[in-house]
Amino acid sequence: MSDPVLDRLAVRFEELLPAGAVITDPVRLRTYECDGLTHHRAMPGIVVLPETAEQVAAAVRLCGEYGVPFVARGSGTGLSGGALPRTDGVLIVTSRMRRILEIDLPNRRAVVEPGVTNLAITEAVREQGYYYAPDPSSQQVCSIGGNVAENAGGAHCLKYGFTVNHILGLEIVTPDGEIVELSALDPGYDLLGAFVGSEGTLGIATKITVRLSRTPEAVTTLLAAFGSIEGGGEAVSAIIAAGIVPAAIEMMDALAVEAAEAAVGCAYPEGAGAVLIVELDGPRAEVEHQFAAVERICRETGAFEIRVAASAEERAAIWKGRKSAFAAVGRISPAYIVQDGVVPRTALPEVLAGIDRLQEEYGIRVANVFHAGDGNLHPLVLFDDAAPGEGERAATVSGRILDLCIEHGGSITGEHGVGVDKSRYMPKMFTEEDLDTMQLVRCAFDPRSLSNPGKVFPTPRLCGEVPGVRKGVHPLVESGRAEQF
């Protein structure tokens, strides 16, 4: 049934935006019904594809005029349902905003639009000896705007940090349609830090200033094969205990290796219960010294084969299996759930043992891929969606893995975000008072709750409502700005 409000809004968008930038055809709308997390789907009411910040701002103002919620979307590679559209709302897609606006090598920065892909930034400065450090596995296709929304990490975040550590400034469109500049140099509260990782609930980034890093003098990549995942874990602990901070330490268990082998023929050592990828970078003398120590530690902890990349091509070949791991499990399972949790590094053995027990209890296989250096787990829960009850069991296993992470002092997400998929787990990590305080930040930016509503927080709340047991009247109520979620 047609929605008269959306029908009128679509006409206004047609007047505002370039030809072909407004989508209302149901067949075309289905393209945008989910992000990379495909088991959450919703058909957007309208899709718009602006080309400038001014067009984004005008679209947001129109949504506000009609009281219609909006959701921002980049490349659609997210894995928490953060870009899940609203059937009664507008999906604002930034994929046409993909210009690199400025490259300032003396100040080691670049200014880009949100639709620019992560890898495109590095490709633009590689020949000059620079690169952009955060590197999600989907870096060839994920957008930098989406990286900002989710505070994306990647294999090299152990040494170089997450997206938030590499963002120097943002131009954003606030939920009331104002274009605002945020900078790392701004005095007072860190609004830039608050925005990065806010999952589209505080507005839409339309211009992003990123920090560029110098290409290291030397890079050495090592692959070590172990008979068991416990042996690999012992190596990780020993490497960190030795005071070595590699650029990356990644681990895959036997099931993940089997999937990668089937998908991309990565030729990892046969019979490995786990493979460990360790990458070292920096000054040549330092890398050579650290490599000798890492190789020794791997052998002492039971590595039965060690390979060292002798060229950039061999390094890419080692990484190929790890980078393809998420998609690769489709070769060995009809369906799967990608999970994302964090535990203290010292708790890895206990948590992995707990995942093994869950596999046995529920008859569900789990392929483990993780950023071992910082305890960021990516268990891939495999199931047959055609088998009665198997999807439900897989979902239970997925949830109980997050419970394990929380029980061991960890988090329900490391880099994929909360979105719609994990919002129900937020009360397991935070008290009602904690969640109320977070909600106040959101309401300060978006008192009408039109910007990506229904994400991150487990239940809706009136922005003017007095949270928890606090006394008095919230300022938004006094000002008359409180409206229903």
C-alpha positions as CSV (number, residue, x, y, z in Angstrom):
1,M,0.0,0.0,0.0
2,S,1.3,3.4,-0.9
3,D,2.3,5.8,1.9
4,P,1.0,9.3,1.1
5,V,3.7,11.0,3.2
6,L,6.5,9.1,1.4
7,D,4.8,9.8,-2.0
8,R,4.8,13.5,-1.3
9,L,8.4,13.4,0.0
10,A,9.5,11.5,-3.2
11,V,8.1,14.3,-5.3
12,R,10.1,16.9,-3.3
13,F,13.3,14.8,-3.6
14,E,12.8,14.7,-7.4
15,E,12.7,18.5,-7.5
16,L,15.8,18.7,-5.3
17,L,18.2,16.0,-6.6
18,P,19.8,15.2,-9.9
19,A,18.0,13.0,-12.4
20,G,18.1,9.3,-11.4
21,A,19.0,10.1,-7.8
22,V,15.6,9.1,-6.3
23,I,14.5,5.4,-6.3
24,T,11.0,4.4,-5.5
25,D,10.6,1.4,-7.8
26,P,10.1,-1.7,-5.5
27,V,12.3,-3.9,-7.6
28,R,15.2,-1.5,-7.4
29,L,14.6,-0.8,-3.7
30,R,15.3,-4.5,-3.0
31,T,18.9,-3.9,-3.8
32,Y,19.2,-1.9,-0.6
33,E,17.1,-4.0,1.8
34,C,20.1,-5.2,3.8
35,D,23.8,-4.6,4.4
36,G,26.4,-7.5,4.6
37,L,24.4,-9.0,7.4
38,T,21.7,-10.6,5.2
39,H,19.5,-12.1,7.9
40,H,18.1,-8.7,8.8
41,R,16.1,-7.2,5.8
42,A,13.7,-4.3,5.3
43,M,12.6,-2.6,2.2
44,P,13.4,1.1,2.3
45,G,10.6,3.5,1.6
46,I,12.7,5.8,-0.6
47,V,16.4,5.6,-1.6
48,V,18.2,8.8,-2.5
49,L,21.7,9.1,-4.0
50,P,23.1,12.6,-3.3
51,E,26.3,13.8,-4.9
52,T,27.2,16.7,-2.6
53,A,27.1,17.7,1.0
54,E,24.6,20.3,0.2
55,Q,22.3,17.7,-1.3
56,V,22.7,15.5,1.7
57,A,21.8,18.4,4.0
58,A,18.8,19.3,1.9
59,A,17.6,15.7,2.0
60,V,17.9,15.5,5.7
61,R,16.0,18.8,6.2
62,L,13.2,17.5,4.0
63,C,13.1,14.3,6.2
64,G,12.8,16.6,9.2
65,E,10.1,18.6,7.6
66,Y,8.0,15.5,7.1
67,G,9.0,13.8,10.3
68,V,10.4,10.8,8.4
69,P,13.4,8.8,9.7
70,F,16.5,8.4,7.6
71,V,19.4,6.0,7.5
72,A,22.8,6.6,5.9
73,R,24.5,3.9,3.8
74,G,27.9,3.6,2.2
75,S,28.9,0.5,0.3
76,G,26.6,-1.8,2.3
77,T,29.4,-4.1,3.6
78,G,28.6,-3.6,7.3
79,L,28.1,-6.7,9.4
80,S,25.8,-5.6,12.2
81,G,22.7,-4.4,10.4
82,G,23.8,-0.8,11.0
83,A,22.6,0.4,7.6
84,L,19.3,-1.6,7.7
85,P,16.8,0.7,6.2
86,R,13.3,1.7,7.5
87,T,10.3,0.8,5.6
88,D,8.7,4.1,6.6
89,G,11.9,6.1,5.9
90,V,14.6,7.3,3.6
91,L,17.9,5.6,2.8
92,I,20.6,8.2,2.0
93,V,23.3,6.4,0.0
94,T,26.6,8.2,-0.3
95,S,28.1,5.9,-3.0
96,R,28.1,8.7,-5.6
97,M,30.3,10.9,-3.3
98,R,33.6,9.3,-4.1
99,R,36.0,12.1,-4.9
100,I,39.4,12.4,-3.3
101,L,39.3,16.2,-2.7
102,E,42.8,16.9,-1.5
103,I,46.1,15.1,-0.8
104,D,48.5,17.1,1.5
105,L,51.6,15.0,1.9
106,P,53.7,17.6,3.8
107,N,51.0,17.4,6.5
108,R,50.3,13.7,6.0
109,R,46.6,14.0,5.4
110,A,44.0,13.5,2.7
111,V,40.5,14.9,2.4
112,V,37.9,12.5,0.8
113,E,34.2,12.1,0.4
114,P,32.4,9.3,2.3
115,G,31.9,7.0,-0.8
116,V,35.7,6.7,-1.4
117,T,36.8,3.1,-0.7
118,N,39.3,2.4,2.0
119,L,41.9,1.0,-0.4
120,A,41.5,3.8,-2.9
121,I,43.2,6.2,-0.4
122,T,46.3,4.0,-0.2
123,E,46.3,3.6,-3.9
124,A,46.3,7.3,-4.4
125,V,49.4,7.9,-2.3
126,R,51.3,4.6,-2.6
127,E,53.8,5.8,-5.1
128,Q,54.7,8.8,-2.9
129,G,55.5,6.4,0.0
130,Y,52.4,6.8,2.0
131,Y,49.3,4.7,2.9
132,Y,46.1,4.7,5.0
133,A,46.6,2.3,7.9
134,P,43.2,0.9,8.9
135,D,42.6,-2.1,6.7
136,P,39.3,-4.0,7.2
137,S,39.1,-7.3,5.2
138,S,36.6,-5.6,2.9
139,Q,39.0,-2.7,2.2
140,Q,38.7,-3.0,-1.5
141,V,35.0,-2.2,-1.4
142,C,34.1,-0.7,1.9
143,S,33.6,3.0,2.1
144,I,35.5,5.4,4.3
145,G,32.2,6.9,5.5
146,G,31.1,3.4,6.7
147,N,34.5,3.0,8.3
148,V,33.9,6.2,10.3
149,A,30.4,5.1,11.3
150,E,31.6,1.8,12.6
151,N,35.1,2.8,13.8
152,A,36.4,0.0,11.6
153,G,39.7,-1.7,12.4
154,G,41.4,-4.4,10.5
155,A,44.4,-6.7,10.8
156,H,46.9,-3.9,11.5
157,C,44.9,-2.2,14.3
158,L,47.1,-4.0,16.9
159,K,49.9,-1.5,16.2
160,Y,48.2,1.3,14.4
161,G,44.8,1.6,16.1
162,F,41.3,1.9,14.7
163,T,39.7,4.4,12.4
164,V,39.2,6.9,15.2
165,N,43.0,7.2,15.6
166,H,43.4,8.2,11.9
167,I,40.6,10.8,11.5
168,L,41.7,14.4,11.8
169,G,38.5,16.1,10.9
170,L,34.9,15.6,9.6
171,E,32.3,17.6,7.8
172,I,29.0,16.3,9.0
173,V,25.3,16.9,8.3
174,T,23.6,17.0,11.6
175,P,20.1,15.4,12.1
176,D,18.5,18.8,11.6
177,G,20.3,19.3,8.3
178,E,23.1,21.7,9.3
179,I,26.6,21.3,7.8
180,V,29.1,21.4,10.7
181,E,32.9,21.0,10.8
182,L,34.5,18.8,13.6
183,S,38.2,18.8,14.1
184,A,40.8,17.0,16.3
185,L,42.0,20.5,17.1
186,D,38.7,21.7,18.5
187,P,38.8,22.8,22.1
188,G,36.4,21.4,24.7
189,Y,34.6,18.1,24.4
190,D,35.8,15.6,21.8
191,L,32.9,15.7,19.5
192,L,35.0,14.2,16.7
193,G,35.7,11.2,18.8
194,A,32.0,10.9,19.8
195,F,30.9,10.9,16.2
196,V,33.4,8.2,15.0
197,G,31.7,4.9,15.8
198,S,28.3,6.4,16.4
199,E,26.8,4.2,13.6
200,G,24.9,6.9,11.9
201,T,22.9,7.9,14.9
202,L,24.5,11.4,15.3
203,G,24.4,12.4,11.6
204,I,26.1,11.8,8.3
205,A,29.7,12.4,7.4
206,T,30.1,14.2,4.1
207,K,33.8,15.0,4.1
208,I,36.6,13.2,5.9
209,T,40.1,14.2,6.7
210,V,42.3,11.2,7.2
211,R,45.8,10.8,8.6
212,L,48.3,9.3,6.1
213,S,51.2,7.1,7.4
214,R,54.6,6.7,5.9
215,T,55.3,3.4,4.2
216,P,57.6,1.5,6.6
217,E,61.2,0.9,5.5
218,A,60.9,-2.8,5.9
219,V,58.0,-5.3,6.2
220,T,58.3,-9.0,7.0
221,T,55.4,-11.4,6.9
222,L,55.6,-14.8,8.5
223,L,53.2,-17.7,8.4
224,A,53.5,-20.4,11.1
225,A,51.6,-23.6,11.2
226,F,50.7,-25.3,14.5
227,G,49.2,-28.7,15.3
228,S,46.5,-27.0,17.5
229,I,45.0,-23.7,18.1
230,E,46.3,-23.8,21.7
231,G,49.9,-23.9,20.3
232,G,49.2,-20.8,18.2
233,G,47.7,-19.0,21.2
234,E,50.8,-19.8,23.3
235,A,52.9,-18.3,20.5
236,V,50.8,-15.1,20.5
237,S,51.1,-14.7,24.3
238,A,54.9,-15.3,24.2
239,I,55.4,-12.7,21.4
240,I,53.5,-10.0,23.3
241,A,55.2,-10.9,26.5
242,A,58.6,-10.4,24.8
243,G,57.7,-6.8,24.3
244,I,57.2,-7.1,20.6
245,V,54.3,-5.3,19.0
246,P,53.8,-6.6,15.5
247,A,51.8,-4.7,12.9
248,A,49.5,-7.7,12.9
249,I,49.0,-11.1,14.5
250,E,46.2,-13.1,12.9
251,M,45.0,-16.6,13.5
252,M,42.8,-19.1,11.7
253,D,41.7,-22.5,12.9
254,A,41.6,-25.7,10.8
255,L,38.0,-25.1,9.7
256,A,38.7,-21.6,8.6
257,V,41.8,-22.8,6.7
258,E,39.7,-25.5,5.0
259,A,37.3,-22.8,3.8
260,A,40.0,-20.5,2.6
261,E,41.7,-23.4,0.7
262,A,38.4,-24.2,-1.0
263,A,37.7,-20.6,-2.0
264,V,41.1,-19.2,-3.0
265,G,43.6,-22.0,-2.9
266,C,45.8,-20.3,-0.4
267,A,48.1,-23.4,-0.1
268,Y,48.6,-23.1,3.7
269,P,50.5,-26.0,5.3
270,E,48.6,-29.3,5.3
271,G,47.5,-30.7,8.6
272,A,47.6,-27.4,10.4
273,G,45.2,-27.1,13.4
274,A,45.9,-23.4,13.3
275,V,47.9,-21.0,11.2
276,L,49.4,-17.8,12.6
277,I,50.2,-14.8,10.4
278,V,52.7,-12.3,12.0
279,E,53.6,-9.1,10.2
280,L,56.4,-6.9,11.4
281,D,57.2,-3.5,10.0
282,G,59.3,-0.4,10.8
283,P,63.0,0.4,10.5
284,R,64.9,-2.5,8.9
285,A,67.2,-3.2,11.8
286,E,64.3,-3.3,14.2
287,V,62.3,-5.6,12.0
288,E,65.2,-8.0,11.6
289,H,65.8,-8.2,15.3
290,Q,62.1,-8.8,16.0
291,F,61.8,-11.3,13.3
292,A,64.5,-13.5,14.8
293,A,62.7,-13.4,18.1
294,V,59.3,-14.2,16.6
295,E,60.7,-17.1,14.6
296,R,62.3,-18.5,17.7
297,I,59.2,-18.2,19.8
298,C,57.0,-19.9,17.1
299,R,59.4,-22.9,16.9
300,E,59.6,-23.1,20.7
301,T,55.8,-23.2,21.0
302,G,55.4,-26.0,18.5
303,A,55.2,-24.5,15.0
304,F,55.9,-27.4,12.6
305,E,56.3,-25.2,9.5
306,I,57.3,-21.5,9.1
307,R,57.1,-19.6,5.8
308,V,58.5,-16.1,5.3
309,A,57.4,-13.9,2.4
310,A,60.4,-13.0,0.2
311,S,58.5,-10.5,-1.9
312,A,55.3,-8.3,-2.0
313,E,53.7,-11.0,-4.1
314,E,54.4,-13.7,-1.5
315,R,53.2,-11.4,1.3
316,A,49.9,-10.9,-0.6
317,A,49.6,-14.7,-1.1
318,I,49.9,-15.3,2.7
319,W,47.3,-12.6,3.4
320,K,44.9,-13.9,0.7
321,G,43.5,-16.7,2.7
322,R,43.0,-14.5,5.8
323,K,41.4,-11.6,3.9
324,S,39.0,-14.0,2.1
325,A,38.0,-16.0,5.2
326,F,34.5,-14.5,5.8
327,A,33.3,-15.1,2.3
328,A,35.2,-18.3,2.0
329,V,33.1,-20.2,4.5
330,G,30.3,-20.2,1.9
331,R,32.3,-22.9,0.2
332,I,31.8,-25.3,3.1
333,S,28.5,-24.2,4.6
334,P,25.1,-23.2,3.0
335,A,24.7,-20.3,5.5
336,Y,26.7,-18.8,8.3
337,I,26.7,-16.0,11.0
338,V,29.7,-13.7,11.3
339,Q,30.2,-12.8,14.9
340,D,32.5,-10.2,16.4
341,G,33.5,-10.1,20.0
342,V,36.6,-9.1,22.1
343,V,38.2,-10.7,25.1
344,P,41.4,-10.0,27.0
345,R,44.2,-11.8,25.2
346,T,44.9,-13.9,28.3
347,A,41.3,-15.2,28.2
348,L,41.6,-16.5,24.6
349,P,42.3,-20.2,25.6
350,E,39.3,-20.3,27.9
351,V,36.9,-18.6,25.4
352,L,38.1,-20.9,22.5
353,A,37.5,-23.9,24.7
354,G,34.1,-22.6,25.5
355,I,33.3,-22.2,21.8
356,D,34.4,-25.9,21.4
357,R,31.9,-26.9,24.1
358,L,29.1,-25.0,22.3
359,Q,29.9,-26.8,19.1
360,E,29.5,-30.1,20.8
361,E,26.4,-29.1,22.7
362,Y,24.5,-27.8,19.8
363,G,25.9,-29.8,16.9
364,I,26.9,-26.5,15.1
365,R,30.3,-26.0,13.6
366,V,32.3,-22.8,14.3
367,A,35.2,-21.6,12.2
368,N,37.5,-19.3,14.2
369,V,39.2,-16.3,12.6
370,F,40.6,-13.6,14.8
371,H,42.9,-10.7,15.4
372,A,44.8,-12.7,18.0
373,G,47.1,-9.8,19.1
374,D,44.2,-7.8,20.6
375,G,41.7,-10.6,21.4
376,N,39.2,-9.6,18.7
377,L,37.3,-12.8,17.8
378,H,35.4,-13.4,14.5
379,P,33.8,-16.8,15.0
380,L,31.9,-17.9,11.9
381,V,28.9,-20.0,13.0
382,L,28.0,-22.4,10.2
383,F,24.6,-24.0,9.6
384,D,22.3,-25.3,7.0
385,D,19.3,-22.9,6.7
386,A,17.3,-25.7,5.0
387,A,17.6,-28.0,8.0
388,P,14.7,-27.6,10.5
389,G,15.8,-25.9,13.7
390,E,19.5,-25.5,12.6
391,G,19.2,-21.7,12.1
392,E,17.8,-21.3,15.6
393,R,20.6,-23.4,17.1
394,A,23.2,-21.4,15.2
395,A,21.7,-18.1,16.5
396,T,21.8,-19.5,20.0
397,V,25.4,-20.4,19.6
398,S,26.2,-17.0,18.2
399,G,24.6,-15.3,21.2
400,R,26.3,-17.6,23.7
401,I,29.7,-16.7,22.2
402,L,29.0,-13.1,23.0
403,D,28.0,-14.2,26.5
404,L,31.4,-15.9,26.8
405,C,33.1,-12.7,25.8
406,I,31.2,-10.6,28.4
407,E,31.8,-13.2,31.1
408,H,35.6,-13.0,30.5
409,G,35.7,-9.2,30.7
410,G,35.3,-8.5,27.0
411,S,32.9,-6.8,24.7
412,I,30.1,-7.7,22.3
413,T,31.9,-6.0,19.4
414,G,35.4,-5.1,18.4
415,E,34.9,-3.4,15.0
416,H,31.6,-4.5,13.4
417,G,29.4,-2.3,15.5
418,V,26.2,-2.9,17.4
419,G,23.6,-1.9,14.8
420,V,20.3,-3.8,15.0
421,D,21.9,-7.2,15.4
422,K,23.5,-6.8,18.8
423,S,21.4,-4.1,20.5
424,R,19.6,-6.7,22.6
425,Y,23.0,-7.6,24.2
426,M,23.8,-4.0,25.3
427,P,22.0,-4.5,28.7
428,K,24.3,-7.4,29.4
429,M,27.3,-5.1,29.2
430,F,25.8,-1.9,30.5
431,T,23.5,-0.9,33.3
432,E,20.3,1.1,32.7
433,E,22.1,4.2,34.0
434,D,24.9,3.7,31.5
435,L,22.5,3.3,28.6
436,D,20.5,6.3,29.7
437,T,23.7,8.4,29.7
438,M,24.6,7.3,26.2
439,Q,21.1,8.1,25.1
440,L,21.5,11.6,26.3
441,V,24.4,12.1,24.0
442,R,22.3,10.9,21.1
443,C,19.4,13.1,22.1
444,A,21.7,16.1,22.2
445,F,22.5,15.6,18.5
446,D,19.1,14.3,17.5
447,P,16.3,15.2,19.8
448,R,13.7,13.9,17.3
449,S,15.4,10.6,16.9
450,L,15.2,10.6,13.1
451,S,18.8,9.7,12.4
452,N,19.1,5.9,12.1
453,P,16.5,5.1,14.9
454,G,16.3,1.6,16.3
455,K,20.0,1.0,16.2
456,V,22.6,0.5,19.0
457,F,20.1,0.9,21.9
458,P,17.9,-2.0,22.9
459,T,14.6,-0.1,23.4
460,P,13.3,3.3,22.2
461,R,13.0,6.1,24.7
462,L,11.5,9.6,24.6
463,C,14.4,12.0,24.2
464,G,12.8,14.3,26.8
465,E,12.2,11.5,29.3
466,V,14.0,11.7,32.6
467,P,16.3,8.6,32.5
468,G,16.6,6.0,35.2
469,V,16.0,7.4,38.7
470,R,17.3,10.9,38.1
471,K,15.3,13.7,39.5
472,G,14.1,16.9,37.8
473,V,13.2,17.9,34.3
474,H,15.5,17.3,31.4
475,P,16.4,20.6,29.5
476,L,14.9,19.2,26.3
477,V,11.5,19.0,27.9
478,E,11.8,22.5,29.2
479,S,12.7,23.8,25.7
480,G,9.8,21.9,24.1
481,R,12.2,20.0,21.8
482,A,11.4,16.5,23.1
483,E,9.5,14.4,20.5
484,Q,8.6,10.8,20.4
485,F,11.2,8.3,19.2
